[in-house]
Each structure stands twice: as C-alpha cells, then as structure tokens.
Amino acid sequence: MSKESTPDAAAAARHARYGRLPERIRFEDMTEEIEAGPSDAKDAYDPEGSWKYYSCLALDLGL
C-alpha cells in the first residue's frame, strides 16, 4: 500500500515558510578580531589579598 500525500493549505503554507534552511553564515562574519592591550597591575595575582575572594558553602549557609 502506497501512502499518497495530499497537501492541504496549511501544509503548503508550512512548507513555503519552513521548507528550506536559512542561508549559511560565514565564519568570518561570526568572529571579530580586536587588538589586546597590555594588562594592568590590578589584574596581577596577589597572594596576600586572595583571602578576600575565598568562598565556602558552609560559611555562606551560616554553619
């Protein structure tokens, strides 16, 4: 038994709208190159001040 498809108006409208894939986007259009500047001293690692950013779940929950 062969199944014959009889497209109705809704199916034809869906196929007209979604029947094909969108246009491809080139990789060059998805990326942007910018010049990286020198890093500031504020971005440097400070072992003496690293305790300020310590996070502990037990302390956060008050345990």
KOLVO-770018 format. One record per atom (N, C-alpha, C, O): residue number from 1; residue in three letters; atom name; x, y, z. Coordinates in steps of 0.05 Angstrom, whole numbers, plus 5000, padded with zeros to 4 digits. Each point is the difference from the previous one (the first is absolute). Layout:
SITE  num  residuo  atomo  east  north    up
SITE  NUM      ALA     CA     X      Y     Z
...
***
This chain:
SITE  num  residuo  atomo  east  north    up
SITE    1      MET      N  5017   4977  5000
SITE    1      MET     CA  4983   5023  5000
SITE    1      MET      C  5018   5025  5000
SITE    1      MET      O  5017   5003  5017
SITE    2      SER      N  4979   5013  4964
SITE    2      SER     CA  5015   5025  4999
SITE    2      SER      C  4983   5022  5012
SITE    2      SER      O  4976   5002  4997
SITE    3      LYS      N  5038   5014  5018
SITE    3      LYS     CA  4987   5022  5014
SITE    3      LYS      C  5002   5025  4983
SITE    3      LYS      O  5022   5010  4996
SITE    4      GLU      N  4957   5000  4994
SITE    4      GLU     CA  5000   5024  4983
SITE    4      GLU      C  4996   5024  5018
SITE    4      GLU      O  4982   5001  5017
SITE    5      SER      N  5036   5019  4980
SITE    5      SER     CA  4997   5025  5016
SITE    5      SER      C  4983   5020  4985
SITE    5      SER      O  5006   5006  4976
SITE    6      THR      N  4975   5004  5037
SITE    6      THR     CA  4983   5021  4988
SITE    6      THR      C  5005   5025  5016
SITE    6      THR      O  4988   5003  5022
SITE    7      PRO      N  5029   5015  4969
SITE    7      PRO     CA  5006   5024  5015
SITE    7      PRO      C  4976   5018  5002
SITE    7      PRO      O  4988   5008  4979
SITE    8      ASP      N  5005   5000  5045
SITE    8      ASP     CA  4978   5019  5003
SITE    8      ASP      C  5012   5028  5001
SITE    8      ASP      O  5024   5004  4997
SITE    9      ALA      N  4960   5016  5008
SITE    9      ALA     CA  5009   5028  4999
SITE    9      ALA      C  5019   5005  5023
SITE    9      ALA      O  5020   5015  4996
SITE   10      ALA      N  4975   4974  5028
SITE   10      ALA     CA  5018   5004  5023
SITE   10      ALA      C  5027   4988  4995
SITE   10      ALA      O  5021   5011  5007
SITE   11      ALA      N  4979   4965  4982
SITE   11      ALA     CA  5026   4986  4994
SITE   11      ALA      C  5015   5015  4979
SITE   11      ALA      O  5025   5002  5001
SITE   12      ALA      N  4962   5009  4979
SITE   12      ALA     CA  5013   5015  4979
SITE   12      ALA      C  5012   5026  5012
SITE   12      ALA      O  5022   5008  4992
SITE   13      ALA      N  4964   5005  5026
SITE   13      ALA     CA  5010   5024  5013
SITE   13      ALA      C  5024   4994  5017
SITE   13      ALA      O  5019   5016  5000
SITE   14      ARG      N  4980   4962  5015
SITE   14      ARG     CA  5023   4992  5017
SITE   14      ARG      C  5025   4994  4982
SITE   14      ARG      O  5022   5008  5007
SITE   15      HIS      N  4973   4978  4971
SITE   15      HIS     CA  5022   4994  4983
SITE   15      HIS      C  5012   5025  4987
SITE   15      HIS      O  5024   5002  4996
SITE   16      ALA      N  4959   5017  4997
SITE   16      ALA     CA  5010   5025  4988
SITE   16      ALA      C  5016   5016  5020
SITE   16      ALA      O  5020   5013  4993
SITE   17      ARG      N  4972   4986  5033
SITE   17      ARG     CA  5015   5015  5020
SITE   17      ARG      C  5024   4986  5011
SITE   17      ARG      O  5021   5012  5003
SITE   18      TYR      N  4977   4962  5002
SITE   18      TYR     CA  5021   4985  5013
SITE   18      TYR      C  5012   4978  4983
SITE   18      TYR      O  5015   4983  5010
SITE   19      GLY      N  4980   5017  4964
SITE   19      GLY     CA  5008   4979  4983
SITE   19      GLY      C  5030   4999  4993
SITE   19      GLY      O  5009   4981  4989
SITE   20      ARG      N  5006   5040  5018
SITE   20      ARG     CA  5028   5001  4993
SITE   20      ARG      C  5016   5012  5024
SITE   20      ARG      O  4989   5014  5017
SITE   21      LEU      N  5036   4979  4984
SITE   21      LEU     CA  5017   5010  5021
SITE   21      LEU      C  5007   5029  4995
SITE   21      LEU      O  5001   5009  4977
SITE   22      PRO      N  5006   5007  5044
SITE   22      PRO     CA  5008   5027  4996
SITE   22      PRO      C  5028   5001  4986
SITE   22      PRO      O  5014   4980  4999
SITE   23      GLU      N  4993   5043  4991
SITE   23      GLU     CA  5026   5003  4987
SITE   23      GLU      C  5023   4995  5021
SITE   23      GLU      O  4997   5007  5023
SITE   24      ARG      N  5025   4982  4967
SITE   24      ARG     CA  5023   4995  5018
SITE   24      ARG      C  5013   5027  5007
SITE   24      ARG      O  5001   5018  4984
SITE   25      ILE      N  5009   4983  5040
SITE   25      ILE     CA  5016   5023  5010
SITE   25      ILE      C  5029   4992  4999
SITE   25      ILE      O  5008   4980  5011
SITE   26      ARG      N  5008   5037  4976
SITE   26      ARG     CA  5029   4994  4998
SITE   26      ARG      C  5013   5003  5027
SITE   26      ARG      O  4991   5016  5017
SITE   27      PHE      N  5030   4969  4988
SITE   27      PHE     CA  5015   5002  5025
SITE   27      PHE      C  5011   5028  5004
SITE   27      PHE      O  5001   5010  5023
SITE   28      GLU      N  5008   5003  4956
SITE   28      GLU     CA  5011   5027  5002
SITE   28      GLU      C  4979   5020  5010
SITE   28      GLU      O  5007   5020  5013
SITE   29      ASP      N  4968   4975  4981
SITE   29      ASP     CA  4979   5018  5009
SITE   29      ASP      C  4992   4995  5030
SITE   29      ASP      O  4987   5017  5012
SITE   30      MET      N  5021   4960  4999
SITE   30      MET     CA  4993   4993  5027
SITE   30      MET      C  5021   5009  5020
SITE   30      MET      O  4995   5001  5024
SITE   31      THR      N  5029   5005  4967
SITE   31      THR     CA  5022   5007  5018
SITE   31      THR      C  5009   5028  4996
SITE   31      THR      O  4996   5012  4978
SITE   32      GLU      N  5016   4999  5042
SITE   32      GLU     CA  5011   5027  4998
SITE   32      GLU      C  5028   5000  5014
SITE   32      GLU      O  5003   4990  5022
SITE   33      GLU      N  5016   5021  4964
SITE   33      GLU     CA  5027   5002  5011
SITE   33      GLU      C  5004   5028  5011
SITE   33      GLU      O  4996   5020  4986
SITE   34      ILE      N  5014   4982  5039
SITE   34      ILE     CA  5006   5026  5011
SITE   34      ILE      C  5029   4998  5012
SITE   34      ILE      O  5008   4978  5008
SITE   35      GLU      N  5005   5044  4993
SITE   35      GLU     CA  5027   5001  5011
SITE   35      GLU      C  4999   4999  5030
SITE   35      GLU      O  4985   5016  5013
SITE   36      ALA      N  5029   4966  4999
SITE   36      ALA     CA  5001   4998  5029
SITE   36      ALA      C  5021   5019  5011
SITE   36      ALA      O  5023   5001  4990
SITE   37      GLY      N  4969   5015  5030
SITE   37      GLY     CA  5019   5019  5012
SITE   37      GLY      C  5016   4987  5022
SITE   37      GLY      O  4995   4977  5007
SITE   38      PRO      N  5025   5037  5003
SITE   38      PRO     CA  5016   4989  5022
SITE   38      PRO      C  4983   4997  5025
SITE   38      PRO      O  4982   5016  5005
SITE   39      SER      N  5024   4964  5011
SITE   39      SER     CA  4984   4995  5024
SITE   39      SER      C  5008   5020  5021
SITE   39      SER      O  5023   5009  5002
SITE   40      ASP      N  4957   4999  5014
SITE   40      ASP     CA  5005   5019  5022
SITE   40      ASP      C  5011   4985  5025
SITE   40      ASP      O  4998   4976  5002
SITE   41      ALA      N  5012   5040  5016
SITE   41      ALA     CA  5010   4988  5025
SITE   41      ALA      C  4978   4989  5017
SITE   41      ALA      O  5004   4982  5017
SITE   42      LYS      N  4971   5029  4980
SITE   42      LYS     CA  4978   4990  5016
SITE   42      LYS      C  4992   4972  4993
SITE   42      LYS      O  4987   4986  5016
SITE   43      ASP      N  5021   5004  4960
SITE   43      ASP     CA  4994   4973  4992
SITE   43      ASP      C  5020   4980  5010
SITE   43      ASP      O  4996   4976  4997
SITE   44      ALA      N  5026   5033  5015
SITE   44      ALA     CA  5021   4982  5009
SITE   44      ALA      C  4991   4984  5025
SITE   44      ALA      O  4982   5009  5015
SITE   45      TYR      N  5029   4967  4988
SITE   45      TYR     CA  4993   4983  5023
SITE   45      TYR      C  5013   5011  5025
SITE   45      TYR      O  5024   5006  5001
SITE   46      ASP      N  4960   4996  5020
SITE   46      ASP     CA  5010   5010  5026
SITE   46      ASP      C  4995   4979  5021
SITE   46      ASP      O  4977   4997  5009
SITE   47      PRO      N  5043   4987  4999
SITE   47      PRO     CA  4996   4979  5019
SITE   47      PRO      C  4991   5010  5028
SITE   47      PRO      O  4986   4986  5014
SITE   48      GLU      N  5022   5038  4993
SITE   48      GLU     CA  4993   5011  5026
SITE   48      GLU      C  4970   5008  5001
SITE   48      GLU      O  4987   4998  5021
SITE   49      GLY      N  5003   5010  4956
SITE   49      GLY     CA  4972   5009  5000
SITE   49      GLY      C  4981   4979  4989
SITE   49      GLY      O  4976   5006  4997
SITE   50      SER      N  5033   4970  4998
SITE   50      SER     CA  4983   4980  4989
SITE   50      SER      C  4979   4990  5020
SITE   50      SER      O  4980   4988  4992
SITE   51      TRP      N  5025   5015  5034
SITE   51      TRP     CA  4981   4991  5020
SITE   51      TRP      C  4973   5016  4998
SITE   51      TRP      O  4980   4990  5010
SITE   52      LYS      N  5021   5033  4978
SITE   52      LYS     CA  4975   5016  4998
SITE   52      LYS      C  4980   4987  4982
SITE   52      LYS      O  4976   5005  5003
SITE   53      TYR      N  5033   4979  4978
SITE   53      TYR     CA  4982   4988  4981
SITE   53      TYR      C  4994   4970  5005
SITE   53      TYR      O  4990   4986  4983
SITE   54      TYR      N  5017   5005  5042
SITE   54      TYR     CA  4995   4973  5007
SITE   54      TYR      C  4971   4995  5005
SITE   54      TYR      O  4987   5017  5013
SITE   55      SER      N  5002   4962  4977
SITE   55      SER     CA  4972   4994  5003
SITE   55      SER      C  4997   4972  5012
SITE   55      SER      O  5013   4981  4990
SITE   56      CYS      N  4971   5017  5030
SITE   56      CYS     CA  4995   4974  5013
SITE   56      CYS      C  4970   4996  5003
SITE   56      CYS      O  4987   5018  5012
SITE   57      LEU      N  5002   4960  4979
SITE   57      LEU     CA  4972   4996  5001
SITE   57      LEU      C  4990   4998  5029
SITE   57      LEU      O  4979   5010  5006
SITE   58      ALA      N  5037   4978  5012
SITE   58      ALA     CA  4992   4998  5028
SITE   58      ALA      C  4998   5028  5012
SITE   58      ALA      O  4981   5005  5016
SITE   59      LEU      N  5038   5012  4978
SITE   59      LEU     CA  4998   5028  5010
SITE   59      LEU      C  4977   5015  4989
SITE   59      LEU      O  4987   5015  5014
SITE   60      ASP      N  5008   4981  4960
SITE   60      ASP     CA  4977   5013  4987
SITE   60      ASP      C  4973   4992  5013
SITE   60      ASP      O  4982   5016  5001
SITE   61      LEU      N  5016   4958  5007
SITE   61      LEU     CA  4976   4991  5012
SITE   61      LEU      C  4998   5005  5030
SITE   61      LEU      O  4980   4995  5013
SITE   62      GLY      N  5042   5016  4998
SITE   62      GLY     CA  5000   5006  5029
SITE   62      GLY      C  5004   4976  5017
SITE   62      GLY      O  4992   5000  5023
SITE   63      LEU      N  5021   4979  4967
SITE   63      LEU     CA  5005   4976  5016
SITE   63      LEU      C  5025   5002  5016
SITE   63      LEU      O  5007   4982  5014
***
